Amino acid sequence: MEDKNISATFTYSHFYKFLYRYGNIPGTIVLSAFLITVATSLNYSLWYLFPFIITALMIYFVNKQYLTMYKILAYKISADNEKLTGTNFLSPKKKVTIYYSDIEKIEGGIFDGKVNGLTKVWDSKSRMCIGFFNKIKNSKDLVRIILLNVSEPVYNKAMSRARIDLKEIKPSQKNKEAK
């Protein structure tokens, strides 16, 4: 597979695109309504302080995750023999290109033992990142393309943490010699 020209595009279904874009809104609204209810009950008893703090922390973490996804989650990823190109972020004008030779690390998702976690590909030169969930169509093919084209040290580090069977994927010979 190393010698073939690879060109593939990966996207999410409409359901997951909608969920990742707007999923925090109903959660934040419901949690905020509960937070207001608990806050008004603080006048009657300090026992309500604990649910108030827990709810406030939940709102914080839901929206922190959303902001992380806002910055790095590409809804369309194109991969070829040289680079990954992420487009269709929450900001529609944003476009991120990461060359395989510049990939510093691959982390998260399957590389941290999370079946549904956010996988991040980091570029060492431009300090950019592209993220994707395994719900992207043909996610295993995307992971395979990335692993086939990264340098051997990045490959070895990623595979040492991988929790799925990707052991048959080996980086290409040209990338072994490059690093």
C-alpha positions in Angstrom: 0.0 0.0 0.0 3.0 2.3 0.4 3.6 2.8 -3.3 0.0 3.6 -4.2 -1.2 7.1 -4.5 -3.6 7.6 -1.7 -6.4 10.2 -2.0 -9.4 9.9 0.3 -11.9 12.2 1.9 -13.5 11.5 5.3 -16.7 13.2 6.6 -19.3 12.7 9.3 -22.9 11.8 8.8 -25.4 14.6 9.2 -26.4 13.3 12.6 -22.9 13.4 14.1 -22.1 16.7 12.4 -25.2 18.2 14.0 -24.4 16.6 17.4 -20.8 17.8 17.5 -21.8 21.3 16.4 -24.8 21.9 18.6 -24.9 19.2 21.2 -23.6 21.4 24.0 -26.5 23.9 23.6 -29.4 21.8 25.0 -27.1 20.4 27.7 -26.0 23.8 28.8 -29.6 25.1 28.8 -30.8 22.2 31.0 -27.9 22.5 33.4 -28.3 26.2 33.6 -32.0 25.9 34.4 -31.1 23.4 37.2 -28.3 25.7 38.4 -30.7 28.6 38.7 -33.2 26.4 40.6 -30.5 25.3 43.0 -29.2 28.8 43.4 -32.6 30.1 44.5 -32.8 27.3 47.0 -29.5 28.3 48.6 -31.5 30.9 50.7 -33.3 28.0 52.5 -30.4 25.7 53.2 -26.6 25.4 52.5 -27.2 21.8 51.6 -27.9 23.0 48.1 -24.3 24.3 47.8 -23.0 20.9 46.8 -25.4 20.4 43.9 -24.8 24.0 42.9 -21.0 23.4 42.7 -21.4 20.1 40.8 -23.8 21.6 38.3 -21.5 24.6 37.7 -18.6 22.3 37.1 -20.6 20.2 34.7 -21.5 23.4 32.7 -17.8 24.3 32.7 -16.6 20.9 31.4 -19.3 20.6 28.8 -18.4 24.0 27.3 -14.6 23.4 27.7 -15.0 20.3 25.6 -17.0 22.2 23.0 -14.4 24.9 22.8 -11.7 22.3 22.2 -13.7 20.8 19.5 -14.4 24.2 18.0 -10.7 24.8 17.6 -9.6 21.4 16.2 -12.5 19.3 15.0 -12.6 19.1 11.2 -15.8 17.9 9.7 -14.1 17.0 6.4 -10.6 15.5 6.3 -8.7 14.9 3.0 -5.7 12.6 3.1 -3.1 11.9 0.4 0.4 10.7 0.3 1.9 13.9 1.6 -0.6 15.6 3.9 -3.8 15.8 5.8 -6.1 18.7 5.1 -8.9 19.6 7.5 -11.7 21.8 6.3 -15.3 22.5 7.3 -14.6 23.4 10.9 -17.1 25.2 13.0 -15.5 28.2 11.5 -16.2 27.5 7.8 -13.3 29.6 6.4 -10.7 27.7 8.5 -8.4 25.2 6.7 -5.6 23.3 8.3 -2.9 21.4 6.4 -0.6 19.1 8.2 2.2 17.3 6.3 3.0 13.8 7.6 6.7 14.7 7.9 5.7 17.5 10.4 3.5 15.3 12.7 4.9 15.5 16.2 2.5 13.2 17.9 -0.8 11.4 17.6 -2.8 11.2 20.8 -6.3 10.7 22.2 -9.1 8.4 21.0 -7.9 4.9 20.3 -4.4 5.9 21.2 -5.4 6.6 24.8 -7.7 3.6 25.1 -11.0 5.5 24.4 -13.2 4.0 21.8 -15.1 7.2 21.3 -12.5 9.8 22.2 -11.2 12.7 20.2 -8.0 11.7 18.3 -5.6 14.6 17.8 -2.8 14.8 15.2 -0.3 17.5 16.1 1.9 19.4 13.7 5.3 20.4 15.2 6.1 23.2 12.7 3.0 25.2 12.6 1.7 24.2 16.0 -1.7 23.2 14.5 -3.8 20.3 15.3 -6.6 18.3 13.5 -9.0 16.3 15.6 -11.5 13.6 14.7 -13.7 11.1 16.3 -14.0 7.5 15.3 -17.6 8.3 14.1 -16.1 9.8 11.0 -16.9 7.6 8.0 -14.1 5.0 7.5 -12.2 6.2 10.6 -10.0 3.1 10.6 -8.9 3.9 7.0 -8.0 7.4 8.1 -5.9 6.1 11.0 -4.3 3.6 8.7 -3.3 6.3 6.2 -1.9 8.5 9.0 0.1 5.6 10.5 1.5 4.5 7.2 2.9 7.9 6.4 4.2 9.2 9.8 7.9 8.9 10.8 8.9 5.8 12.7 9.3 7.5 16.1 5.8 8.9 15.9 4.5 5.6 14.7 6.2 3.7 17.6 5.0 6.1 20.2 1.4 6.1 19.0 1.3 2.3 18.6 2.7 1.8 22.1 -0.4 3.4 23.5 -3.0 2.1 20.9 -5.7 -0.1 22.3 -7.0 -1.6 19.1 -5.4 -4.1 16.7 -3.4 -1.9 14.3 -0.2 -3.9 14.6 -0.2 -4.9 10.9 0.3 -1.2 9.9 3.9 -0.3 9.4 5.2 3.1 8.4 6.5 3.4 4.9 10.2 2.9 4.2 10.7 6.4 2.9 9.6 7.8 6.3 12.0 5.5 8.2 14.9 6.9 6.2 13.7 10.5 6.5 14.0 10.6 10.3 
